[in-house]
Amino acid sequence: MSRALLRDRSFRLLWAAHTTSSFGDALTSLALLLIAQRLTGSTAAVAATAIAIALPQLLVGLLAGVLVDRWDRRRVMIASDIVRAALVLGFLAVDSAERMWLLYLIAFTQSAVGTFFNPARATLLAELLPSDRLLPANSLSDMSRVVAGVAGVAAAGALASTSASLNVVFVIDAITFAASATLVALVSHAAPQIERGRRRVFADMAEGLRLIGGSRLLIGVVTAGAVAMFGLGAVNVLLIPYVVADIAASEAWFGALEGAQVAAMVAAGSLVAAFAARLRPTRLISVGAVGLGASVAALGLCDAPWQLMALLFATGWFLPPIQASVTTLLQTNVRPELRARTQAAFTTVVAGASLASMSLAGAAASLAGIRAVFVGAGTVVAAAGIAAYVAFRGATAPPSTALLEVR
C-alpha cells in the first residue's frame, strides 16, 4: 500500500511539504526556548515562550477550521507557508531581553497562522486520495513528521552548542516554509465545488461541534484524544526531572531515550502503512490507548534508565497507530465541507486537555511524587481507550454526514 501511495505524485508532493515544514517547526521551537533562556536566564520567560506557541490553537483553532472549510485548501496551505516564512525572519531582530516582547508577539502570530495549515492539509489529503488509502497515508505522514521533528531538534541543539547566535536557524526555517509552499503549489488539485451560501462564523463553529456531539463515533474519537492527552501532558512535563532527579541518570541518556521511542514509532508507522487494509481504525485507537496507558503507568516503576528506555520503546509502538487512526476517522466520517472545522475542533479540545495537564503536573508531583503521577497518567490514558471502545460499539458514520445541509 505504501508503495502505491508513493507512486501518487500529489501525495508525494504533499508528504514532502509536510515533512519539510515539520523539520522547520521543530528547529524554530527549540531555538526560541533556547533564546529565551539565553537572553533572560528566566524560567518564566521560557514558559511564556512555550505558552505563546501553544495558546493560538485554543484561541484561533476553531475559527481557522471554519475558514478553511470556506476556502481552497491548497491556497490556504501556500498562504500559511508564505506568511510564516516572512514572520520567522522577524526573530532576527530579537537580540536582547528588552525585545522579548517581540519574540512573544511573533511566536504567537506565527503559531496562529500555522493553525490554518494542519486542517487544510488533512482535508486536502482526504480530497486527493480514496478512503482506503487514508490510513496508510496518515501513518506515513505522522512517521515522517516525527522523524523530521527529531532531526529539527537535533539540528537546533547542534547549532546552539557551536554558535553564539541562532539567527541561522530562522533563515533555514524561512527556506523550509518557502520550499513547502512550492511543493504544495505543484499539487494537482481541483477544489470541490461546495455550495455554502452565507453563514455566520459562530454558526459554523457551532455546527462543527454539533456534528461531533451527535455521533457516537466522533464522540469516541474526541474523548479518546482529550482524555489521553490529559494524562500524557503531565508526562511530557515531568519526564526530564524524573530522569535526572528520581532515577539519577546522566543527561547523556536523553538521546538514547528519545531514539528508542522514535525507532519504535517509525517501525509502527511502517507496519500500519503496510497492513492498513487489514486494520480497523476504531480498534487501533481503543486497544492502542490501553496499551499506551499500561506502558506509561509502568514508567513510574523504573529504577534504571535502561528500564525507562525499554518502556519508551513500548510507548512508541502505540502512538502512530492511534494518531493515524484518529485523523483517518475524522476524514472519512465527515462531509468535505465540514472536515476542516471538525479537525480543528478535535485539535483544540486536545490542546486544551494537554495544557491543563501540563499546568497541573507540577503541583501533582509536589503532592504525590512524579512516580505516582506517571501511574495516574497511565491509568487515565488506559481509561481513554476503554471509553473509546464503549463509544465505538455499535457506532456508525454520523447521520449529519448524509442529512446535514450547509446553507
C-alpha positions as CSV (number, residue, x, y, z in Angstrom):
1,M,0.0,0.0,0.0
2,S,2.8,2.4,0.9
3,R,4.5,1.9,-2.5
4,A,1.2,2.7,-4.3
5,L,0.9,5.8,-2.3
6,L,4.4,7.0,-3.1
7,R,3.7,6.5,-6.8
8,D,1.0,9.1,-6.4
9,R,2.6,12.4,-7.4
10,S,0.2,14.6,-5.5
11,F,0.7,12.6,-2.3
12,R,4.4,12.7,-2.7
13,L,4.4,16.4,-3.0
14,L,2.1,16.9,0.0
15,W,4.1,14.4,2.0
16,A,7.4,16.2,1.2
17,A,5.9,19.6,2.1
18,H,4.6,18.3,5.4
19,T,7.9,16.7,6.3
20,T,9.9,19.9,5.3
21,S,7.6,22.1,7.3
22,S,7.8,19.8,10.4
23,F,11.6,20.0,10.3
24,G,11.4,23.8,10.3
25,D,8.8,23.9,13.1
26,A,10.9,21.7,15.4
27,L,14.1,23.7,14.5
28,T,12.5,27.0,15.5
29,S,10.5,25.8,18.5
30,L,13.7,24.7,20.3
31,A,15.6,27.7,19.2
32,L,13.0,30.1,20.6
33,L,13.2,28.4,24.0
34,L,17.0,28.5,24.0
35,I,17.0,32.2,23.0
36,A,14.5,33.0,25.8
37,Q,16.8,31.2,28.3
38,R,20.0,32.9,26.9
39,L,18.6,36.4,26.9
40,T,16.8,36.4,30.2
41,G,18.0,33.4,32.3
42,S,14.4,33.2,33.4
43,T,12.3,30.0,33.5
44,A,9.3,32.3,33.4
45,A,10.4,33.7,30.1
46,V,10.9,30.2,28.7
47,A,7.4,29.2,29.9
48,A,5.9,32.3,28.4
49,T,7.6,31.4,25.1
50,A,6.1,27.9,25.2
51,I,2.7,29.4,26.0
52,A,2.9,31.9,23.2
53,I,3.5,28.9,20.8
54,A,0.7,26.7,22.2
55,L,-2.0,29.2,23.0
56,P,-3.1,30.1,19.5
57,Q,-4.6,26.6,18.9
58,L,-7.0,27.3,21.8
59,L,-7.9,30.8,20.7
60,V,-7.8,30.6,16.9
61,G,-8.2,26.9,16.1
62,L,-11.9,26.7,15.8
63,L,-12.1,29.9,13.7
64,A,-9.3,28.6,11.4
65,G,-11.2,25.4,10.8
66,V,-14.3,27.2,9.8
67,L,-12.4,29.5,7.4
68,V,-10.5,26.6,5.9
69,D,-13.9,24.9,5.1
70,R,-14.8,28.0,3.1
71,W,-11.6,28.4,1.2
72,D,-9.4,26.4,-1.2
73,R,-7.3,24.1,1.0
74,R,-4.2,24.2,-1.3
75,R,-4.2,28.0,-1.4
76,V,-4.6,28.2,2.4
77,M,-1.5,26.0,2.9
78,I,0.5,28.1,0.4
79,A,-0.5,31.3,2.1
80,S,0.2,30.0,5.5
81,D,3.7,28.9,4.5
82,I,4.5,32.3,2.8
83,V,3.3,34.3,5.7
84,R,5.2,32.2,8.2
85,A,8.3,32.4,6.1
86,A,8.2,36.2,6.4
87,L,7.3,36.2,10.1
88,V,10.1,33.8,11.1
89,L,12.7,36.3,9.8
90,G,11.4,38.8,12.3
91,F,13.1,36.8,15.1
92,L,16.4,38.1,13.7
93,A,15.5,41.4,15.4
94,V,15.3,39.8,18.9
95,D,18.8,40.4,20.3
96,S,18.2,41.5,23.9
97,A,16.0,40.9,26.9
98,E,14.2,44.2,26.2
99,R,13.0,42.8,22.9
100,M,11.5,39.6,24.3
101,W,8.0,41.2,23.8
102,L,8.7,41.0,20.0
103,L,9.6,37.3,20.3
104,Y,6.4,36.6,22.1
105,L,4.4,38.5,19.6
106,I,5.9,36.9,16.5
107,A,5.8,33.4,18.1
108,F,2.1,33.9,18.9
109,T,1.3,35.2,15.4
110,Q,3.3,32.6,13.6
111,S,1.6,29.8,15.6
112,A,-1.8,31.4,14.9
113,V,-1.1,31.4,11.1
114,G,0.0,27.8,11.5
115,T,-3.4,26.7,12.8
116,F,-4.7,27.1,9.3
117,F,-2.1,24.8,7.8
118,N,-2.9,21.5,9.5
119,P,-6.7,21.3,9.0
120,A,-6.1,22.4,5.4
121,R,-3.5,19.6,4.9
122,A,-5.7,16.9,6.4
123,T,-8.7,18.0,4.4
124,L,-6.7,18.3,1.2
125,L,-5.3,14.8,1.7
126,A,-8.9,13.4,2.0
127,E,-9.8,15.1,-1.3
128,L,-6.7,13.7,-3.1
129,L,-6.9,10.1,-2.0
130,P,-9.7,7.4,-1.9
131,S,-10.8,6.5,1.6
132,D,-9.0,3.1,1.7
133,R,-5.6,4.9,1.3
134,L,-6.1,7.4,4.0
135,L,-4.9,5.3,7.0
136,P,-1.6,4.4,5.4
137,A,-1.2,7.9,4.1
138,N,-1.8,9.4,7.6
139,S,0.6,6.8,9.1
140,L,3.4,7.7,6.7
141,S,2.8,11.4,7.3
142,D,2.9,11.0,11.1
143,M,6.0,8.9,10.8
144,S,7.8,11.5,8.7
145,R,6.6,14.3,11.0
146,V,8.2,12.5,14.0
147,V,11.5,11.9,12.2
148,A,11.6,15.4,10.8
149,G,10.9,16.8,14.3
150,V,13.7,14.8,15.9
151,A,16.0,16.0,13.1
152,G,15.0,19.6,13.7
153,V,15.6,19.4,17.4
154,A,19.0,17.7,16.9
155,A,20.0,20.4,14.3
156,A,18.9,23.2,16.6
157,G,20.8,21.7,19.5
158,A,23.9,21.2,17.4
159,L,23.8,24.8,16.2
160,A,23.2,26.1,19.7
161,S,26.3,24.2,21.0
162,T,28.6,25.6,18.3
163,S,27.3,29.1,17.8
164,A,26.7,32.2,20.0
165,S,23.9,33.2,17.6
166,L,20.9,31.2,16.5
167,N,19.9,33.5,13.6
168,V,20.8,30.9,11.0
169,V,18.0,28.7,12.4
170,F,15.4,31.3,11.4
171,V,16.9,31.7,7.9
172,I,16.8,27.9,7.5
173,D,13.2,27.8,8.7
174,A,12.2,30.5,6.3
175,I,13.7,28.4,3.5
176,T,11.7,25.3,4.6
177,F,8.5,27.3,4.5
178,A,9.3,28.6,1.0
179,A,10.1,25.0,-0.1
180,S,6.9,23.7,1.4
181,A,4.8,26.4,-0.3
182,T,6.5,25.5,-3.6
183,L,5.8,21.8,-3.2
184,V,2.1,22.4,-2.4
185,A,1.8,24.7,-5.4
186,L,2.8,21.8,-7.6
187,V,0.0,19.6,-6.3
188,S,-2.7,19.0,-8.9
189,H,-6.0,19.5,-7.3
190,A,-9.4,20.6,-8.4
191,A,-11.1,22.1,-5.4
192,P,-14.6,20.6,-4.9
193,Q,-17.5,22.9,-5.6
194,I,-19.4,23.2,-2.4
195,E,-22.5,25.4,-2.1
196,R,-22.2,27.1,1.2
197,G,-24.2,30.3,0.9
198,R,-23.9,32.9,3.6
199,R,-23.5,32.0,7.2
200,R,-22.0,33.5,10.3
201,V,-18.7,32.3,11.6
202,F,-20.1,31.4,15.0
203,A,-22.9,29.4,13.5
204,D,-20.4,27.4,11.5
205,M,-18.3,26.7,14.6
206,A,-21.4,25.5,16.5
207,E,-22.3,23.3,13.5
208,G,-19.0,21.5,13.7
209,L,-19.4,20.9,17.4
210,R,-22.9,19.7,17.0
211,L,-21.7,17.2,14.3
212,I,-19.2,15.8,16.9
213,G,-21.8,15.7,19.7
214,G,-24.4,13.9,17.5
215,S,-22.1,11.0,16.6
216,R,-21.0,8.2,18.9
217,L,-18.1,7.5,16.6
218,L,-16.8,11.1,16.7
219,I,-17.5,11.4,20.4
220,G,-15.3,8.3,20.9
221,V,-12.5,9.9,18.8
222,V,-12.6,13.2,20.7
223,T,-13.0,11.6,24.1
224,A,-10.0,9.3,23.5
225,G,-7.9,12.1,22.3
226,A,-8.8,14.6,25.1
227,V,-8.6,12.1,28.0
228,A,-5.4,10.6,26.7
229,M,-3.7,13.9,26.3
230,F,-4.8,15.0,29.8
231,G,-2.7,12.1,31.0
232,L,0.2,12.4,28.6
233,G,0.6,16.2,29.1
234,A,1.9,15.7,32.6
235,V,4.3,13.0,31.5
236,N,5.8,15.4,28.9
237,V,6.5,18.0,31.6
238,L,7.9,15.6,34.2
239,L,10.0,13.2,32.2
240,I,13.2,15.3,32.4
241,P,13.1,15.9,36.2
242,Y,12.2,12.2,36.6
243,V,15.3,11.0,34.7
244,V,17.6,13.5,36.4
245,A,16.3,13.6,40.0
246,D,14.3,10.3,40.7
247,I,16.3,7.9,38.6
248,A,19.6,9.9,39.0
249,A,20.6,9.2,35.4
250,S,23.0,11.3,33.3
251,E,21.6,13.8,30.9
252,A,23.5,11.8,28.2
253,W,20.7,9.3,28.4
254,F,18.2,11.6,26.8
255,G,19.5,10.9,23.3
256,A,19.1,7.2,23.8
257,L,15.7,7.6,25.4
258,E,14.3,9.7,22.5
259,G,16.0,7.5,20.0
260,A,14.3,4.3,21.4
261,Q,10.8,5.9,21.2
262,V,11.4,7.3,17.7
263,A,12.7,3.9,16.4
264,A,9.5,2.2,17.6
265,M,7.3,5.0,16.2
266,V,9.0,4.6,12.8
267,A,8.5,0.8,12.8
268,A,4.9,1.1,14.0
269,G,4.1,3.7,11.3
270,S,5.6,1.5,8.6
271,L,3.6,-1.5,9.7
272,V,0.3,0.4,9.8
273,A,1.0,1.8,6.3
274,A,1.9,-1.7,5.0
275,F,-1.1,-3.6,6.5
276,A,-3.7,-0.8,6.6
277,A,-6.2,-2.8,4.6
278,R,-6.4,-5.4,7.5
279,L,-6.7,-2.8,10.3
280,R,-9.7,-1.1,11.8
281,P,-9.0,2.5,13.0
282,T,-11.5,2.2,15.9
283,R,-9.8,-1.0,17.2
284,L,-6.4,0.7,16.8
285,I,-7.5,3.6,19.0
286,S,-9.1,1.7,21.8
287,V,-6.6,-1.1,22.0
288,G,-3.7,1.2,21.4
289,A,-4.7,3.6,24.2
290,V,-5.0,0.8,26.7
291,G,-1.5,-0.5,25.7
292,L,-0.1,3.0,25.8
293,G,-1.6,3.6,29.3
294,A,-0.1,0.5,30.6
295,S,3.3,1.5,29.3
296,V,3.0,5.0,30.7
297,A,1.9,3.7,34.2
298,A,4.9,1.3,34.2
299,L,7.3,4.3,33.8
300,G,6.6,5.1,37.4
301,L,8.1,1.8,38.5
302,C,11.5,2.3,36.8
303,D,14.7,2.2,38.8
304,A,17.3,2.4,36.0
305,P,17.5,4.3,32.7
306,W,17.6,1.2,30.6
307,Q,14.2,0.2,32.0
308,L,12.9,3.6,31.1
309,M,14.3,3.2,27.6
310,A,12.6,-0.1,27.1
311,L,9.2,1.4,28.2
312,L,9.6,4.4,26.0
313,F,10.3,2.0,23.2
314,A,7.0,0.3,24.1
315,T,5.0,3.6,24.1
316,G,6.4,4.3,20.6
317,W,4.6,1.3,19.2
318,F,1.2,2.6,20.2
319,L,1.4,6.3,19.3
320,P,1.5,6.3,15.4
321,P,-1.5,3.8,15.0
322,I,-3.6,6.0,17.4
323,Q,-2.7,9.3,15.7
324,A,-3.2,7.9,12.1
325,S,-6.5,6.3,13.1
326,V,-7.9,9.5,14.6
327,T,-7.1,11.6,11.6
328,T,-8.5,8.9,9.3
329,L,-11.8,8.7,11.1
330,L,-12.2,12.5,11.1
331,Q,-11.5,12.5,7.4
332,T,-13.8,9.6,6.4
333,N,-16.8,10.3,8.6
334,V,-17.4,13.9,7.9
335,R,-18.6,15.6,4.8
336,P,-16.0,17.6,2.8
337,E,-17.4,21.0,3.7
338,L,-17.2,20.2,7.4
339,R,-13.9,18.4,7.6
340,A,-11.6,21.3,8.5
341,R,-13.7,22.6,11.3
342,T,-14.1,19.1,12.7
343,Q,-10.3,18.5,12.6
344,A,-9.8,21.9,14.2
345,A,-12.3,21.2,16.9
346,F,-10.6,18.0,17.8
347,T,-7.1,19.6,17.9
348,T,-8.4,22.5,20.0
349,V,-10.0,20.1,22.6
350,V,-6.9,18.0,22.7
351,A,-4.6,21.1,23.1
352,G,-6.8,22.3,25.9
353,A,-6.5,19.0,27.7
354,S,-2.8,18.9,27.2
355,L,-2.3,22.4,28.6
356,A,-4.5,21.7,31.6
357,S,-2.5,18.6,32.3
358,M,0.9,20.4,32.0
359,S,-0.4,23.2,34.3
360,L,-1.4,20.7,37.0
361,A,1.7,18.5,36.6
362,G,4.0,20.4,38.9
363,A,1.5,20.6,41.8
364,A,0.5,17.0,41.4
365,A,4.2,15.9,41.5
366,S,4.8,18.0,44.6
367,L,1.9,16.4,46.4
368,A,2.2,12.8,45.3
369,G,5.6,12.5,43.6
370,I,6.5,12.0,40.0
371,R,6.2,8.2,40.1
372,A,2.6,8.4,41.4
373,V,1.8,11.0,38.7
374,F,3.0,8.6,36.0
375,V,1.0,5.8,37.3
376,G,-2.1,8.0,37.5
377,A,-1.4,9.4,34.0
378,G,-1.1,5.9,32.6
379,T,-4.4,4.9,34.2
380,V,-6.1,8.0,32.6
381,V,-4.8,7.1,29.2
382,A,-5.9,3.4,29.6
383,A,-9.3,4.8,30.7
384,A,-9.5,6.8,27.5
385,G,-9.1,3.5,25.5
386,I,-11.9,1.9,27.4
387,A,-14.1,4.9,27.0
388,A,-13.4,4.9,23.2
389,Y,-14.2,1.2,23.0
390,V,-17.6,1.8,24.7
391,A,-18.4,4.7,22.4
392,F,-17.4,2.8,19.3
393,R,-19.6,-0.2,20.0
394,G,-22.4,0.0,17.6
395,A,-21.3,3.4,16.3
396,T,-21.9,4.2,12.7
397,A,-21.0,7.2,10.5
398,P,-22.7,10.3,11.9
399,P,-26.1,10.9,10.4
400,S,-25.1,14.5,9.7
401,T,-22.7,13.3,7.0
402,A,-25.8,12.5,4.9
403,L,-28.5,14.7,6.3
404,L,-26.9,18.0,7.4
405,E,-27.3,20.8,4.9
406,V,-25.0,23.7,4.9
407,R,-26.8,26.9,3.9
